């Protein structure tokens, strides 16, 4: 069993998960990788439940399999394609992600990157905020909300 902390490396793999937690795993399997969670609560959006480890949340479907993996800004090594999302300036990280998926959609303050299975919050400015987060999702998770989303226009430097 791994002992995770804010320096644990999480490599993002689009629509698969990370190097440590993969979509489709059970809570028991995730516990074998991340250790026992700090908290567990019902998640009405997934109709399942969430488990929390400090600045990490893993969301499970009603059938108990991983469908969502989220990270708070305290995590120092959340990496996609060599981009350390929380280590570099927010606008720089966002610009690099936009080079890979230039057409994210915006929904309730989230930037949803369908090409990557990733959504970001708090990256459209360089102010450090408690709401800065990154999360991975399974295919289809945001599809029902897509008609309510709007095109994102980045004006960062």
C-alpha atoms as one frame of an Amber mdcrd trajectory, in Angstrom:
protein
   0.000   0.000   0.000   1.239   3.456  -0.917   1.328   6.280   1.599   0.166
   9.323  -0.332   0.823  12.975   0.461   0.843  16.292  -1.402   4.070  15.285
  -3.204   2.725  12.003  -4.604   2.976  11.979  -8.394  -0.282  11.556 -10.296
   0.194  11.275 -14.061  -3.062  11.998 -15.895  -4.057   9.481 -18.563  -7.082
  10.805 -20.526 -10.220   8.706 -20.027  -8.190   6.066 -18.139  -7.432   7.804
 -14.841  -3.960   8.226 -13.396  -0.853   6.159 -12.889  -2.285   5.159  -9.479
  -6.088   5.242  -9.720  -7.869   3.933 -12.812 -11.521   4.297 -13.797 -13.397
   1.099 -13.062 -11.484   0.285  -9.869 -13.460  -0.543  -6.732 -13.148   1.233
  -3.393 -11.223  -1.764  -2.062  -8.736  -1.533  -4.940  -8.306   2.231  -4.480
  -7.708   1.730  -0.749  -4.972  -0.747  -1.674  -3.242   2.033  -3.622  -4.023
   5.221  -1.674  -4.616   3.816   1.797  -7.735   4.201   3.912  -9.711   7.332
   3.065 -10.183  10.156   5.566 -13.891  10.508   4.817 -16.686   8.981   2.772
 -19.939  10.688   1.714 -22.895  10.226  -0.627 -22.594  11.870  -4.062 -26.008
  12.684  -5.580 -24.492  13.664  -8.949 -22.917  10.247  -9.517 -25.694   8.545
  -7.528 -22.835   6.881  -5.708 -20.313   8.052  -3.143 -17.070   9.975  -2.741
 -13.975   9.135  -0.739 -11.516  11.795   0.380  -7.781  11.742   1.055  -6.611
  15.216   2.072  -6.717  17.093  -1.291  -7.890  14.157  -3.410 -11.448  12.990
  -4.005 -12.413   9.786  -5.782 -16.016   9.533  -6.953 -17.721   6.181  -7.384
 -20.810   5.296  -9.397 -23.891   3.728  -7.878 -22.339   0.338  -8.702 -19.213
   1.259  -6.726 -16.614   1.840  -9.446 -14.360   4.879  -9.937 -15.823   7.470
 -12.332 -14.191  10.694 -11.098 -10.774  11.632  -9.692 -10.300  15.151  -8.337
  -7.312  17.088  -7.014  -7.046  20.252  -4.944  -4.362  22.871  -5.444  -2.192
  21.564  -2.578  -1.255  18.542  -4.682   2.194  19.359  -6.050   2.529  16.724
  -8.776  -0.626  16.402 -10.852   0.886  16.080 -14.305  -0.476  15.808 -17.820
   1.841  15.577 -20.819   4.712  17.114 -18.823   2.517  19.960 -17.502   2.482
  20.100 -13.709  -0.944  21.682 -13.253  -0.484  23.148  -9.773   3.244  23.894
  -9.843   3.362  26.497 -12.599   1.466  29.770 -12.980  -2.231  29.088 -13.653
  -2.401  30.983 -16.942   0.692  29.138 -18.219  -0.785  25.759 -17.288  -4.086
  26.679 -18.939  -2.373  27.922 -22.111  -0.438  24.635 -22.382  -3.621  22.589
 -21.919  -5.361  24.758 -24.539  -2.593  23.881 -27.017  -3.620  20.223 -26.646
  -7.387  20.759 -26.481  -8.184  24.248 -27.830 -11.969  23.966 -27.556 -13.005
  23.512 -23.932 -16.505  24.394 -22.874 -17.418  26.422 -19.809 -20.056  25.324
 -17.332 -20.721  26.859 -13.903 -17.115  28.039 -13.607 -15.580  24.772 -14.811
 -13.555  24.464 -18.012 -14.410  21.077 -19.489 -11.840  19.569 -21.864 -13.670
  16.737 -23.629 -10.589  15.667 -25.602  -8.735  15.025 -22.331 -11.483  13.912
 -19.976 -10.372  16.751 -17.695 -12.009  19.747 -16.111 -10.381  22.659 -14.344
 -11.589  25.283 -11.917  -9.779  28.479 -10.974  -7.177  28.329 -13.761  -8.429
  31.273 -15.805  -6.566  33.757 -13.598  -3.317  33.689 -11.638  -4.787  34.436
  -8.245  -4.198  31.617  -5.782  -7.637  30.515  -4.686  -9.012  27.688  -2.626
 -11.294  26.658  -5.487  -8.448  25.818  -7.870  -8.939  22.178  -8.784  -8.476
  19.628 -11.528 -10.541  16.513 -12.063 -10.739  13.586 -14.440 -13.981  12.057
 -15.643 -15.203   9.033 -17.575 -16.656   9.291 -21.073 -20.249  10.461 -21.009
 -20.077  12.118 -17.586 -20.662  15.682 -18.861 -22.654  14.809 -21.999 -26.112
  15.639 -20.600 -24.877  19.094 -19.543 -23.221  19.884 -22.894 -26.214  21.832
 -24.320 -25.958  24.254 -21.367 -22.234  24.851 -21.849 -20.712  27.765 -23.664
 -17.513  28.226 -25.609 -14.564  29.399 -23.495 -12.571  32.443 -24.580  -9.201
  32.678 -22.867  -7.854  36.191 -22.440  -4.863  35.334 -20.215  -1.420  36.752
 -20.867
